[in-house]
Amino acid sequence: DADGATDWDEVGRFVGILRDDMKGVGAVIGSRAHLADGVKRTRFRAVLMRGFHFVVSVFGRTRVKDTQCGFKLFSAKEGKRLFSNVRLLRWSFDVEVLSLCTAMGVPHVEVPVRWEEVDGSKLAEEGLGWAA
């Protein structure tokens, strides 16, 4: 989570989930889905978010509701296995990693996180001129 929008206290909780051998989890995926209606976003971000989620739900091979939350933690074993197969290098690599989790049988859980939008996000209308 490069912009620090997710509370870093969540790291300990995620590590605890990975260490719990009873669950056999290889990846913990942070999610803001539970906040969808309670977070103030610009209209631009809200439209982009909904559009992207629709495309992922149609074409993606994952049931994760919030693929773009940057707060994710992988076990060393599963992280090496997944990231050695990643081909996308930009912001959409998250969807590929989560699709690989499904395709490769990596057990993963989506966990709600404390999050708030911060200024300075990498997402800017100017950078999407190609979409117009």
Residue pairs with C-beta under 8 A, 6 or more apart in sequence:
1 30
1 69
1 70
1 71
2 70
2 122
3 70
3 118
3 120
3 121
3 122
4 118
5 70
5 115
5 116
5 117
5 118
5 121
6 30
6 69
6 70
6 71
6 113
6 114
6 115
7 113
7 114
7 115
9 114
10 30
10 71
10 113
10 114
11 73
13 111
14 28
14 30
14 71
14 73
14 111
15 73
17 23
17 25
17 28
17 109
17 111
18 25
18 26
18 28
18 73
18 74
18 75
23 107
23 109
24 107
25 75
25 107
25 108
25 109
26 74
26 75
26 77
26 78
26 101
26 106
26 107
26 108
27 72
27 73
27 74
27 75
27 78
27 79
27 82
27 101
27 106
27 107
27 108
27 109
28 72
28 73
28 74
28 108
28 109
28 111
29 64
29 66
29 69
29 72
29 98
29 108
29 109
29 110
29 111
30 66
30 69
30 70
30 71
30 72
30 110
30 111
30 113
30 115
31 64
31 65
31 66
31 69
31 110
31 111
31 112
31 113
32 39
32 66
32 69
32 112
32 113
32 115
33 65
33 66
33 110
33 112
34 112
35 112
35 115
39 115
39 116
39 117
40 117
41 49
41 117
44 125
45 117
45 121
45 123
48 123
49 68
52 68
53 65
53 67
56 62
56 67
56 95
60 67
60 95
60 98
60 99
61 99
61 102
61 103
62 95
62 98
62 99
62 101
62 102
63 102
64 98
64 108
64 110
65 110
66 110
67 94
67 95
67 98
68 91
68 94
69 113
69 115
70 94
71 113
71 115
72 94
72 97
74 82
74 83
78 106
81 104
81 106
82 97
82 100
82 101
82 104
82 106
83 97
85 100
85 104
86 93
86 96
86 97
86 100
87 96
88 95
88 96
91 122
98 108
100 106
101 108
